[in-house]
Amino acid sequence: MPKPWPIARKEKNFIVAQRPGKIKERSVALVVFLRDLLKEVSTFREAKKAIKAGHVEVNGKIVKDEKFPVALFDRIFIKELKKHFTLHLDERGKLKVKGIDTKRYGLRPTKVIGKRILKKKKMQLNFEEGYNLILKENKIKVGDSLLLDIKNKKIGKVLPLEKGATAFLIKGKNAGKYGKVTNVKDKKVKIKLDDEEKEMSSENLYVVEENEFK
């Protein structure tokens, strides 16, 4: 199992693997989310039954595939509980479930990892999760994060990778921690982390809103 999965290796002989499509180290199958992370059911059968009945919504859509990958920052709604959740990393770099309110459920953080100029002054933004968005020419840069309106599939807010931004670390020995960006140069970013300034690749972090952790 990938290290970010918060599942004791000696407790499970087998674990359900998620379908391809999202980064394996930072995602789990929906059935694993319900049984092993959220712990609202105790067996694979109970989790699968709830999923097949249409009781689970991921990023605004009902999902009936028990192997559907649920990833870091995805928004999950459990109808029977009438509660909203997301996936974070704790300070050990392990995936953890966090409850969120309705307003935050509607906006999902995502990171721009590429952009391509198209015809008629349009631009395609490519996101870490594997999907893309086509917009008119804009000033959004690779490394910036966006809050996407999951209902309307539009940009709710741009979170630039710049001095003063809140950075959440997703890779390396500091995964799960966050700090303030103090300098950005090319793909190198300096961050004030635990009262110490550290330099790292921009690939190791996400720009997020401060209230993403509240």
PyMOL CGO cylinders between C-alpha atoms (Angstrom):
from pymol import cmd
from pymol.cgo import CYLINDER

trace = [
    CYLINDER, 0.00, 0.00, 0.00, 1.21, 3.56, -0.67, 0.3, 1, 1, 1, 1, 1, 1,
    CYLINDER, 1.21, 3.56, -0.67, 2.58, 5.28, 2.45, 0.3, 1, 1, 1, 1, 1, 1,
    CYLINDER, 2.58, 5.28, 2.45, -0.15, 7.98, 2.57, 0.3, 1, 1, 1, 1, 1, 1,
    CYLINDER, -0.15, 7.98, 2.57, -2.86, 5.33, 3.08, 0.3, 1, 1, 1, 1, 1, 1,
    CYLINDER, -2.86, 5.33, 3.08, -3.70, 5.36, 6.83, 0.3, 1, 1, 1, 1, 1, 1,
    CYLINDER, -3.70, 5.36, 6.83, -4.29, 1.61, 7.00, 0.3, 1, 1, 1, 1, 1, 1,
    CYLINDER, -4.29, 1.61, 7.00, -2.19, -0.69, 9.18, 0.3, 1, 1, 1, 1, 1, 1,
    CYLINDER, -2.19, -0.69, 9.18, -0.49, -3.24, 6.95, 0.3, 1, 1, 1, 1, 1, 1,
    CYLINDER, -0.49, -3.24, 6.95, -0.85, -6.08, 9.47, 0.3, 1, 1, 1, 1, 1, 1,
    CYLINDER, -0.85, -6.08, 9.47, -4.59, -5.51, 9.91, 0.3, 1, 1, 1, 1, 1, 1,
    CYLINDER, -4.59, -5.51, 9.91, -5.57, -6.11, 6.27, 0.3, 1, 1, 1, 1, 1, 1,
    CYLINDER, -5.57, -6.11, 6.27, -4.63, -9.06, 4.08, 0.3, 1, 1, 1, 1, 1, 1,
    CYLINDER, -4.63, -9.06, 4.08, -6.28, -7.50, 1.03, 0.3, 1, 1, 1, 1, 1, 1,
    CYLINDER, -6.28, -7.50, 1.03, -7.39, -3.97, 0.14, 0.3, 1, 1, 1, 1, 1, 1,
    CYLINDER, -7.39, -3.97, 0.14, -9.55, -2.86, -2.78, 0.3, 1, 1, 1, 1, 1, 1,
    CYLINDER, -9.55, -2.86, -2.78, -7.53, -0.90, -5.34, 0.3, 1, 1, 1, 1, 1, 1,
    CYLINDER, -7.53, -0.90, -5.34, -9.04, 2.20, -6.91, 0.3, 1, 1, 1, 1, 1, 1,
    CYLINDER, -9.04, 2.20, -6.91, -9.55, 2.50, -10.64, 0.3, 1, 1, 1, 1, 1, 1,
    CYLINDER, -9.55, 2.50, -10.64, -6.90, 4.45, -12.61, 0.3, 1, 1, 1, 1, 1, 1,
    CYLINDER, -6.90, 4.45, -12.61, -7.42, 8.15, -13.23, 0.3, 1, 1, 1, 1, 1, 1,
    CYLINDER, -7.42, 8.15, -13.23, -6.10, 9.91, -10.13, 0.3, 1, 1, 1, 1, 1, 1,
    CYLINDER, -6.10, 9.91, -10.13, -2.72, 9.90, -8.40, 0.3, 1, 1, 1, 1, 1, 1,
    CYLINDER, -2.72, 9.90, -8.40, -2.51, 6.53, -6.64, 0.3, 1, 1, 1, 1, 1, 1,
    CYLINDER, -2.51, 6.53, -6.64, -0.53, 7.74, -3.63, 0.3, 1, 1, 1, 1, 1, 1,
    CYLINDER, -0.53, 7.74, -3.63, -3.15, 10.38, -2.81, 0.3, 1, 1, 1, 1, 1, 1,
    CYLINDER, -3.15, 10.38, -2.81, -6.38, 8.54, -3.55, 0.3, 1, 1, 1, 1, 1, 1,
    CYLINDER, -6.38, 8.54, -3.55, -8.33, 5.47, -2.40, 0.3, 1, 1, 1, 1, 1, 1,
    CYLINDER, -8.33, 5.47, -2.40, -11.26, 3.45, -3.71, 0.3, 1, 1, 1, 1, 1, 1,
    CYLINDER, -11.26, 3.45, -3.71, -14.64, 4.83, -2.60, 0.3, 1, 1, 1, 1, 1, 1,
    CYLINDER, -14.64, 4.83, -2.60, -15.40, 1.62, -0.71, 0.3, 1, 1, 1, 1, 1, 1,
    CYLINDER, -15.40, 1.62, -0.71, -12.12, 2.01, 1.22, 0.3, 1, 1, 1, 1, 1, 1,
    CYLINDER, -12.12, 2.01, 1.22, -13.02, 5.63, 2.01, 0.3, 1, 1, 1, 1, 1, 1,
    CYLINDER, -13.02, 5.63, 2.01, -16.35, 4.55, 3.56, 0.3, 1, 1, 1, 1, 1, 1,
    CYLINDER, -16.35, 4.55, 3.56, -15.09, 1.51, 5.46, 0.3, 1, 1, 1, 1, 1, 1,
    CYLINDER, -15.09, 1.51, 5.46, -11.50, 2.26, 6.46, 0.3, 1, 1, 1, 1, 1, 1,
    CYLINDER, -11.50, 2.26, 6.46, -11.24, 6.07, 6.58, 0.3, 1, 1, 1, 1, 1, 1,
    CYLINDER, -11.24, 6.07, 6.58, -14.73, 7.35, 7.42, 0.3, 1, 1, 1, 1, 1, 1,
    CYLINDER, -14.73, 7.35, 7.42, -15.54, 4.12, 9.32, 0.3, 1, 1, 1, 1, 1, 1,
    CYLINDER, -15.54, 4.12, 9.32, -19.31, 4.51, 8.85, 0.3, 1, 1, 1, 1, 1, 1,
    CYLINDER, -19.31, 4.51, 8.85, -19.62, 0.87, 7.81, 0.3, 1, 1, 1, 1, 1, 1,
    CYLINDER, -19.62, 0.87, 7.81, -17.72, -2.18, 9.02, 0.3, 1, 1, 1, 1, 1, 1,
    CYLINDER, -17.72, -2.18, 9.02, -17.66, -4.44, 5.96, 0.3, 1, 1, 1, 1, 1, 1,
    CYLINDER, -17.66, -4.44, 5.96, -16.98, -4.25, 2.24, 0.3, 1, 1, 1, 1, 1, 1,
    CYLINDER, -16.98, -4.25, 2.24, -20.50, -5.55, 1.60, 0.3, 1, 1, 1, 1, 1, 1,
    CYLINDER, -20.50, -5.55, 1.60, -22.17, -2.76, 3.60, 0.3, 1, 1, 1, 1, 1, 1,
    CYLINDER, -22.17, -2.76, 3.60, -20.06, -0.10, 1.88, 0.3, 1, 1, 1, 1, 1, 1,
    CYLINDER, -20.06, -0.10, 1.88, -20.77, -1.48, -1.59, 0.3, 1, 1, 1, 1, 1, 1,
    CYLINDER, -20.77, -1.48, -1.59, -24.51, -1.63, -0.85, 0.3, 1, 1, 1, 1, 1, 1,
    CYLINDER, -24.51, -1.63, -0.85, -24.57, 2.06, 0.19, 0.3, 1, 1, 1, 1, 1, 1,
    CYLINDER, -24.57, 2.06, 0.19, -22.63, 3.05, -2.93, 0.3, 1, 1, 1, 1, 1, 1,
    CYLINDER, -22.63, 3.05, -2.93, -24.82, 1.04, -5.32, 0.3, 1, 1, 1, 1, 1, 1,
    CYLINDER, -24.82, 1.04, -5.32, -27.91, 2.61, -3.72, 0.3, 1, 1, 1, 1, 1, 1,
    CYLINDER, -27.91, 2.61, -3.72, -26.67, 6.05, -4.76, 0.3, 1, 1, 1, 1, 1, 1,
    CYLINDER, -26.67, 6.05, -4.76, -26.04, 7.36, -1.23, 0.3, 1, 1, 1, 1, 1, 1,
    CYLINDER, -26.04, 7.36, -1.23, -22.62, 8.84, -2.03, 0.3, 1, 1, 1, 1, 1, 1,
    CYLINDER, -22.62, 8.84, -2.03, -21.82, 11.95, -4.06, 0.3, 1, 1, 1, 1, 1, 1,
    CYLINDER, -21.82, 11.95, -4.06, -18.28, 12.89, -5.14, 0.3, 1, 1, 1, 1, 1, 1,
    CYLINDER, -18.28, 12.89, -5.14, -17.59, 16.37, -6.49, 0.3, 1, 1, 1, 1, 1, 1,
    CYLINDER, -17.59, 16.37, -6.49, -21.27, 16.98, -7.18, 0.3, 1, 1, 1, 1, 1, 1,
    CYLINDER, -21.27, 16.98, -7.18, -22.05, 13.66, -8.89, 0.3, 1, 1, 1, 1, 1, 1,
    CYLINDER, -22.05, 13.66, -8.89, -23.60, 10.47, -7.54, 0.3, 1, 1, 1, 1, 1, 1,
    CYLINDER, -23.60, 10.47, -7.54, -21.07, 7.63, -7.82, 0.3, 1, 1, 1, 1, 1, 1,
    CYLINDER, -21.07, 7.63, -7.82, -22.17, 3.99, -7.90, 0.3, 1, 1, 1, 1, 1, 1,
    CYLINDER, -22.17, 3.99, -7.90, -18.77, 2.43, -8.61, 0.3, 1, 1, 1, 1, 1, 1,
    CYLINDER, -18.77, 2.43, -8.61, -17.19, 1.09, -5.42, 0.3, 1, 1, 1, 1, 1, 1,
    CYLINDER, -17.19, 1.09, -5.42, -13.70, 1.33, -6.98, 0.3, 1, 1, 1, 1, 1, 1,
    CYLINDER, -13.70, 1.33, -6.98, -14.09, 4.97, -8.01, 0.3, 1, 1, 1, 1, 1, 1,
    CYLINDER, -14.09, 4.97, -8.01, -10.94, 6.87, -6.90, 0.3, 1, 1, 1, 1, 1, 1,
    CYLINDER, -10.94, 6.87, -6.90, -11.49, 9.45, -4.16, 0.3, 1, 1, 1, 1, 1, 1,
    CYLINDER, -11.49, 9.45, -4.16, -8.51, 11.80, -4.01, 0.3, 1, 1, 1, 1, 1, 1,
    CYLINDER, -8.51, 11.80, -4.01, -6.94, 14.56, -1.94, 0.3, 1, 1, 1, 1, 1, 1,
    CYLINDER, -6.94, 14.56, -1.94, -9.29, 17.59, -1.76, 0.3, 1, 1, 1, 1, 1, 1,
    CYLINDER, -9.29, 17.59, -1.76, -12.21, 15.77, -3.39, 0.3, 1, 1, 1, 1, 1, 1,
    CYLINDER, -12.21, 15.77, -3.39, -15.59, 16.78, -1.98, 0.3, 1, 1, 1, 1, 1, 1,
    CYLINDER, -15.59, 16.78, -1.98, -17.77, 13.90, -0.71, 0.3, 1, 1, 1, 1, 1, 1,
    CYLINDER, -17.77, 13.90, -0.71, -21.40, 14.07, 0.42, 0.3, 1, 1, 1, 1, 1, 1,
    CYLINDER, -21.40, 14.07, 0.42, -23.04, 11.16, 2.28, 0.3, 1, 1, 1, 1, 1, 1,
    CYLINDER, -23.04, 11.16, 2.28, -26.81, 11.46, 1.87, 0.3, 1, 1, 1, 1, 1, 1,
    CYLINDER, -26.81, 11.46, 1.87, -27.76, 9.22, 4.78, 0.3, 1, 1, 1, 1, 1, 1,
    CYLINDER, -27.76, 9.22, 4.78, -25.61, 11.30, 7.16, 0.3, 1, 1, 1, 1, 1, 1,
    CYLINDER, -25.61, 11.30, 7.16, -26.41, 14.64, 5.51, 0.3, 1, 1, 1, 1, 1, 1,
    CYLINDER, -26.41, 14.64, 5.51, -22.76, 15.52, 5.97, 0.3, 1, 1, 1, 1, 1, 1,
    CYLINDER, -22.76, 15.52, 5.97, -19.97, 16.79, 3.69, 0.3, 1, 1, 1, 1, 1, 1,
    CYLINDER, -19.97, 16.79, 3.69, -16.36, 15.63, 3.79, 0.3, 1, 1, 1, 1, 1, 1,
    CYLINDER, -16.36, 15.63, 3.79, -13.03, 16.04, 2.06, 0.3, 1, 1, 1, 1, 1, 1,
    CYLINDER, -13.03, 16.04, 2.06, -9.67, 14.23, 2.08, 0.3, 1, 1, 1, 1, 1, 1,
    CYLINDER, -9.67, 14.23, 2.08, -6.61, 15.91, 3.59, 0.3, 1, 1, 1, 1, 1, 1,
    CYLINDER, -6.61, 15.91, 3.59, -3.14, 14.82, 4.70, 0.3, 1, 1, 1, 1, 1, 1,
    CYLINDER, -3.14, 14.82, 4.70, -2.31, 14.83, 8.41, 0.3, 1, 1, 1, 1, 1, 1,
    CYLINDER, -2.31, 14.83, 8.41, 1.10, 15.92, 9.69, 0.3, 1, 1, 1, 1, 1, 1,
    CYLINDER, 1.10, 15.92, 9.69, 2.43, 12.38, 9.19, 0.3, 1, 1, 1, 1, 1, 1,
    CYLINDER, 2.43, 12.38, 9.19, 1.54, 12.63, 5.50, 0.3, 1, 1, 1, 1, 1, 1,
    CYLINDER, 1.54, 12.63, 5.50, -1.36, 10.19, 5.86, 0.3, 1, 1, 1, 1, 1, 1,
    CYLINDER, -1.36, 10.19, 5.86, -4.75, 10.65, 4.20, 0.3, 1, 1, 1, 1, 1, 1,
    CYLINDER, -4.75, 10.65, 4.20, -7.46, 11.68, 6.64, 0.3, 1, 1, 1, 1, 1, 1,
    CYLINDER, -7.46, 11.68, 6.64, -11.16, 12.55, 6.42, 0.3, 1, 1, 1, 1, 1, 1,
    CYLINDER, -11.16, 12.55, 6.42, -12.22, 16.05, 7.37, 0.3, 1, 1, 1, 1, 1, 1,
    CYLINDER, -12.22, 16.05, 7.37, -15.76, 17.39, 7.73, 0.3, 1, 1, 1, 1, 1, 1,
    CYLINDER, -15.76, 17.39, 7.73, -16.57, 20.59, 5.81, 0.3, 1, 1, 1, 1, 1, 1,
    CYLINDER, -16.57, 20.59, 5.81, -19.56, 22.90, 5.53, 0.3, 1, 1, 1, 1, 1, 1,
    CYLINDER, -19.56, 22.90, 5.53, -21.91, 23.20, 2.54, 0.3, 1, 1, 1, 1, 1, 1,
    CYLINDER, -21.91, 23.20, 2.54, -20.22, 26.34, 1.16, 0.3, 1, 1, 1, 1, 1, 1,
    CYLINDER, -20.22, 26.34, 1.16, -16.76, 24.75, 1.06, 0.3, 1, 1, 1, 1, 1, 1,
    CYLINDER, -16.76, 24.75, 1.06, -18.21, 21.56, -0.40, 0.3, 1, 1, 1, 1, 1, 1,
    CYLINDER, -18.21, 21.56, -0.40, -19.12, 23.48, -3.55, 0.3, 1, 1, 1, 1, 1, 1,
    CYLINDER, -19.12, 23.48, -3.55, -15.56, 24.69, -4.20, 0.3, 1, 1, 1, 1, 1, 1,
    CYLINDER, -15.56, 24.69, -4.20, -12.77, 22.19, -4.79, 0.3, 1, 1, 1, 1, 1, 1,
    CYLINDER, -12.77, 22.19, -4.79, -9.08, 23.19, -4.80, 0.3, 1, 1, 1, 1, 1, 1,
    CYLINDER, -9.08, 23.19, -4.80, -7.16, 22.03, -7.86, 0.3, 1, 1, 1, 1, 1, 1,
    CYLINDER, -7.16, 22.03, -7.86, -3.70, 22.78, -9.23, 0.3, 1, 1, 1, 1, 1, 1,
    CYLINDER, -3.70, 22.78, -9.23, -2.66, 23.91, -12.71, 0.3, 1, 1, 1, 1, 1, 1,
    CYLINDER, -2.66, 23.91, -12.71, 0.18, 21.70, -13.96, 0.3, 1, 1, 1, 1, 1, 1,
    CYLINDER, 0.18, 21.70, -13.96, 0.16, 22.77, -17.62, 0.3, 1, 1, 1, 1, 1, 1,
    CYLINDER, 0.16, 22.77, -17.62, -1.35, 25.20, -20.10, 0.3, 1, 1, 1, 1, 1, 1,
    CYLINDER, -1.35, 25.20, -20.10, -1.64, 25.25, -23.88, 0.3, 1, 1, 1, 1, 1, 1,
    CYLINDER, -1.64, 25.25, -23.88, -2.59, 28.02, -26.28, 0.3, 1, 1, 1, 1, 1, 1,
    CYLINDER, -2.59, 28.02, -26.28, -5.41, 27.11, -28.67, 0.3, 1, 1, 1, 1, 1, 1,
    CYLINDER, -5.41, 27.11, -28.67, -6.96, 28.88, -31.65, 0.3, 1, 1, 1, 1, 1, 1,
    CYLINDER, -6.96, 28.88, -31.65, -9.10, 32.01, -31.32, 0.3, 1, 1, 1, 1, 1, 1,
    CYLINDER, -9.10, 32.01, -31.32, -7.26, 33.29, -28.24, 0.3, 1, 1, 1, 1, 1, 1,
    CYLINDER, -7.26, 33.29, -28.24, -8.32, 30.40, -26.10, 0.3, 1, 1, 1, 1, 1, 1,
    CYLINDER, -8.32, 30.40, -26.10, -6.22, 28.56, -23.54, 0.3, 1, 1, 1, 1, 1, 1,
    CYLINDER, -6.22, 28.56, -23.54, -6.41, 25.04, -22.13, 0.3, 1, 1, 1, 1, 1, 1,
    CYLINDER, -6.41, 25.04, -22.13, -5.50, 24.59, -18.48, 0.3, 1, 1, 1, 1, 1, 1,
    CYLINDER, -5.50, 24.59, -18.48, -4.44, 21.10, -17.41, 0.3, 1, 1, 1, 1, 1, 1,
    CYLINDER, -4.44, 21.10, -17.41, -5.03, 20.05, -13.81, 0.3, 1, 1, 1, 1, 1, 1,
    CYLINDER, -5.03, 20.05, -13.81, -3.26, 17.56, -11.55, 0.3, 1, 1, 1, 1, 1, 1,
    CYLINDER, -3.26, 17.56, -11.55, -6.36, 15.33, -11.41, 0.3, 1, 1, 1, 1, 1, 1,
    CYLINDER, -6.36, 15.33, -11.41, -6.15, 14.64, -15.15, 0.3, 1, 1, 1, 1, 1, 1,
    CYLINDER, -6.15, 14.64, -15.15, -8.91, 16.88, -16.51, 0.3, 1, 1, 1, 1, 1, 1,
    CYLINDER, -8.91, 16.88, -16.51, -8.74, 20.26, -18.21, 0.3, 1, 1, 1, 1, 1, 1,
    CYLINDER, -8.74, 20.26, -18.21, -10.62, 23.49, -18.75, 0.3, 1, 1, 1, 1, 1, 1,
    CYLINDER, -10.62, 23.49, -18.75, -10.72, 25.73, -21.82, 0.3, 1, 1, 1, 1, 1, 1,
    CYLINDER, -10.72, 25.73, -21.82, -10.94, 29.49, -21.21, 0.3, 1, 1, 1, 1, 1, 1,
    CYLINDER, -10.94, 29.49, -21.21, -10.33, 32.76, -22.95, 0.3, 1, 1, 1, 1, 1, 1,
    CYLINDER, -10.33, 32.76, -22.95, -6.75, 34.02, -22.66, 0.3, 1, 1, 1, 1, 1, 1,
    CYLINDER, -6.75, 34.02, -22.66, -5.93, 34.62, -19.01, 0.3, 1, 1, 1, 1, 1, 1,
    CYLINDER, -5.93, 34.62, -19.01, -3.09, 35.31, -16.57, 0.3, 1, 1, 1, 1, 1, 1,
    CYLINDER, -3.09, 35.31, -16.57, -3.33, 32.01, -14.68, 0.3, 1, 1, 1, 1, 1, 1,
    CYLINDER, -3.33, 32.01, -14.68, 0.10, 30.37, -14.40, 0.3, 1, 1, 1, 1, 1, 1,
    CYLINDER, 0.10, 30.37, -14.40, 1.36, 26.82, -13.99, 0.3, 1, 1, 1, 1, 1, 1,
    CYLINDER, 1.36, 26.82, -13.99, 1.65, 26.21, -10.24, 0.3, 1, 1, 1, 1, 1, 1,
    CYLINDER, 1.65, 26.21, -10.24, -1.36, 28.37, -9.38, 0.3, 1, 1, 1, 1, 1, 1,
    CYLINDER, -1.36, 28.37, -9.38, -4.36, 26.74, -7.73, 0.3, 1, 1, 1, 1, 1, 1,
    CYLINDER, -4.36, 26.74, -7.73, -8.02, 27.32, -8.50, 0.3, 1, 1, 1, 1, 1, 1,
    CYLINDER, -8.02, 27.32, -8.50, -11.18, 26.86, -6.50, 0.3, 1, 1, 1, 1, 1, 1,
    CYLINDER, -11.18, 26.86, -6.50, -13.49, 25.16, -8.98, 0.3, 1, 1, 1, 1, 1, 1,
    CYLINDER, -13.49, 25.16, -8.98, -17.26, 25.43, -8.64, 0.3, 1, 1, 1, 1, 1, 1,
    CYLINDER, -17.26, 25.43, -8.64, -18.08, 21.70, -8.83, 0.3, 1, 1, 1, 1, 1, 1,
    CYLINDER, -18.08, 21.70, -8.83, -21.70, 22.34, -9.79, 0.3, 1, 1, 1, 1, 1, 1,
    CYLINDER, -21.70, 22.34, -9.79, -21.15, 24.78, -12.67, 0.3, 1, 1, 1, 1, 1, 1,
    CYLINDER, -21.15, 24.78, -12.67, -17.61, 23.65, -13.61, 0.3, 1, 1, 1, 1, 1, 1,
    CYLINDER, -17.61, 23.65, -13.61, -16.40, 27.24, -13.49, 0.3, 1, 1, 1, 1, 1, 1,
    CYLINDER, -16.40, 27.24, -13.49, -13.57, 28.99, -11.68, 0.3, 1, 1, 1, 1, 1, 1,
    CYLINDER, -13.57, 28.99, -11.68, -14.71, 30.30, -8.32, 0.3, 1, 1, 1, 1, 1, 1,
    CYLINDER, -14.71, 30.30, -8.32, -11.38, 31.85, -7.34, 0.3, 1, 1, 1, 1, 1, 1,
    CYLINDER, -11.38, 31.85, -7.34, -7.74, 31.94, -8.45, 0.3, 1, 1, 1, 1, 1, 1,
    CYLINDER, -7.74, 31.94, -8.45, -5.06, 31.27, -5.80, 0.3, 1, 1, 1, 1, 1, 1,
    CYLINDER, -5.06, 31.27, -5.80, -1.72, 32.45, -7.30, 0.3, 1, 1, 1, 1, 1, 1,
    CYLINDER, -1.72, 32.45, -7.30, 1.58, 30.86, -6.36, 0.3, 1, 1, 1, 1, 1, 1,
    CYLINDER, 1.58, 30.86, -6.36, 3.20, 34.03, -5.03, 0.3, 1, 1, 1, 1, 1, 1,
    CYLINDER, 3.20, 34.03, -5.03, 4.74, 35.60, -1.94, 0.3, 1, 1, 1, 1, 1, 1,
    CYLINDER, 4.74, 35.60, -1.94, 2.29, 35.47, 0.98, 0.3, 1, 1, 1, 1, 1, 1,
    CYLINDER, 2.29, 35.47, 0.98, 0.29, 32.52, -0.35, 0.3, 1, 1, 1, 1, 1, 1,
    CYLINDER, 0.29, 32.52, -0.35, -0.62, 29.63, 1.95, 0.3, 1, 1, 1, 1, 1, 1,
    CYLINDER, -0.62, 29.63, 1.95, 1.15, 26.47, 0.77, 0.3, 1, 1, 1, 1, 1, 1,
    CYLINDER, 1.15, 26.47, 0.77, 0.08, 22.94, 1.70, 0.3, 1, 1, 1, 1, 1, 1,
    CYLINDER, 0.08, 22.94, 1.70, 2.82, 20.34, 1.23, 0.3, 1, 1, 1, 1, 1, 1,
    CYLINDER, 2.82, 20.34, 1.23, 1.78, 17.14, -0.54, 0.3, 1, 1, 1, 1, 1, 1,
    CYLINDER, 1.78, 17.14, -0.54, 5.15, 15.44, -1.05, 0.3, 1, 1, 1, 1, 1, 1,
    CYLINDER, 5.15, 15.44, -1.05, 8.36, 14.80, 0.86, 0.3, 1, 1, 1, 1, 1, 1,
    CYLINDER, 8.36, 14.80, 0.86, 9.10, 14.49, 4.57, 0.3, 1, 1, 1, 1, 1, 1,
    CYLINDER, 9.10, 14.49, 4.57, 7.01, 17.59, 5.34, 0.3, 1, 1, 1, 1, 1, 1,
    CYLINDER, 7.01, 17.59, 5.34, 3.87, 16.34, 3.58, 0.3, 1, 1, 1, 1, 1, 1,
    CYLINDER, 3.87, 16.34, 3.58, 0.77, 17.34, 5.52, 0.3, 1, 1, 1, 1, 1, 1,
    CYLINDER, 0.77, 17.34, 5.52, 2.25, 20.58, 6.83, 0.3, 1, 1, 1, 1, 1, 1,
    CYLINDER, 2.25, 20.58, 6.83, 1.57, 24.07, 5.59, 0.3, 1, 1, 1, 1, 1, 1,
    CYLINDER, 1.57, 24.07, 5.59, 3.32, 27.44, 5.68, 0.3, 1, 1, 1, 1, 1, 1,
    CYLINDER, 3.32, 27.44, 5.68, 3.67, 30.81, 3.97, 0.3, 1, 1, 1, 1, 1, 1,
    CYLINDER, 3.67, 30.81, 3.97, 5.41, 31.33, 0.63, 0.3, 1, 1, 1, 1, 1, 1,
    CYLINDER, 5.41, 31.33, 0.63, 8.28, 33.82, 1.01, 0.3, 1, 1, 1, 1, 1, 1,
    CYLINDER, 8.28, 33.82, 1.01, 9.74, 33.68, -2.50, 0.3, 1, 1, 1, 1, 1, 1,
    CYLINDER, 9.74, 33.68, -2.50, 9.06, 32.11, -5.91, 0.3, 1, 1, 1, 1, 1, 1,
    CYLINDER, 9.06, 32.11, -5.91, 11.73, 31.75, -8.60, 0.3, 1, 1, 1, 1, 1, 1,
    CYLINDER, 11.73, 31.75, -8.60, 11.13, 29.55, -11.62, 0.3, 1, 1, 1, 1, 1, 1,
    CYLINDER, 11.13, 29.55, -11.62, 10.03, 26.18, -10.18, 0.3, 1, 1, 1, 1, 1, 1,
    CYLINDER, 10.03, 26.18, -10.18, 11.70, 26.74, -6.80, 0.3, 1, 1, 1, 1, 1, 1,
    CYLINDER, 11.70, 26.74, -6.80, 9.64, 28.01, -3.88, 0.3, 1, 1, 1, 1, 1, 1,
    CYLINDER, 9.64, 28.01, -3.88, 10.78, 29.16, -0.44, 0.3, 1, 1, 1, 1, 1, 1,
    CYLINDER, 10.78, 29.16, -0.44, 8.35, 28.54, 2.41, 0.3, 1, 1, 1, 1, 1, 1,
    CYLINDER, 8.35, 28.54, 2.41, 8.37, 29.54, 6.07, 0.3, 1, 1, 1, 1, 1, 1,
    CYLINDER, 8.37, 29.54, 6.07, 7.62, 26.26, 7.77, 0.3, 1, 1, 1, 1, 1, 1,
    CYLINDER, 7.62, 26.26, 7.77, 7.77, 25.74, 11.56, 0.3, 1, 1, 1, 1, 1, 1,
    CYLINDER, 7.77, 25.74, 11.56, 9.68, 29.04, 11.96, 0.3, 1, 1, 1, 1, 1, 1,
    CYLINDER, 9.68, 29.04, 11.96, 12.26, 27.88, 9.43, 0.3, 1, 1, 1, 1, 1, 1,
    CYLINDER, 12.26, 27.88, 9.43, 12.58, 28.79, 5.75, 0.3, 1, 1, 1, 1, 1, 1,
    CYLINDER, 12.58, 28.79, 5.75, 12.80, 25.83, 3.40, 0.3, 1, 1, 1, 1, 1, 1,
    CYLINDER, 12.80, 25.83, 3.40, 13.28, 25.68, -0.37, 0.3, 1, 1, 1, 1, 1, 1,
    CYLINDER, 13.28, 25.68, -0.37, 11.52, 23.07, -2.48, 0.3, 1, 1, 1, 1, 1, 1,
    CYLINDER, 11.52, 23.07, -2.48, 10.09, 22.32, -5.90, 0.3, 1, 1, 1, 1, 1, 1,
    CYLINDER, 10.09, 22.32, -5.90, 6.69, 23.82, -6.68, 0.3, 1, 1, 1, 1, 1, 1,
    CYLINDER, 6.69, 23.82, -6.68, 5.59, 20.24, -7.47, 0.3, 1, 1, 1, 1, 1, 1,
    CYLINDER, 5.59, 20.24, -7.47, 5.67, 19.50, -3.74, 0.3, 1, 1, 1, 1, 1, 1,
    CYLINDER, 5.67, 19.50, -3.74, 2.89, 21.88, -2.81, 0.3, 1, 1, 1, 1, 1, 1,
    CYLINDER, 2.89, 21.88, -2.81, -0.61, 23.18, -3.39, 0.3, 1, 1, 1, 1, 1, 1,
    CYLINDER, -0.61, 23.18, -3.39, -1.66, 26.80, -2.88, 0.3, 1, 1, 1, 1, 1, 1,
    CYLINDER, -1.66, 26.80, -2.88, -4.82, 26.76, -0.72, 0.3, 1, 1, 1, 1, 1, 1,
    CYLINDER, -4.82, 26.76, -0.72, -7.01, 29.12, 1.26, 0.3, 1, 1, 1, 1, 1, 1,
    CYLINDER, -7.01, 29.12, 1.26, -6.22, 29.34, 4.96, 0.3, 1, 1, 1, 1, 1, 1,
    CYLINDER, -6.22, 29.34, 4.96, -9.72, 28.17, 5.90, 0.3, 1, 1, 1, 1, 1, 1,
    CYLINDER, -9.72, 28.17, 5.90, -9.14, 24.90, 4.02, 0.3, 1, 1, 1, 1, 1, 1,
    CYLINDER, -9.14, 24.90, 4.02, -7.72, 23.63, 7.33, 0.3, 1, 1, 1, 1, 1, 1,
    CYLINDER, -7.72, 23.63, 7.33, -10.49, 24.93, 9.61, 0.3, 1, 1, 1, 1, 1, 1,
]
cmd.load_cgo(trace, "trace")
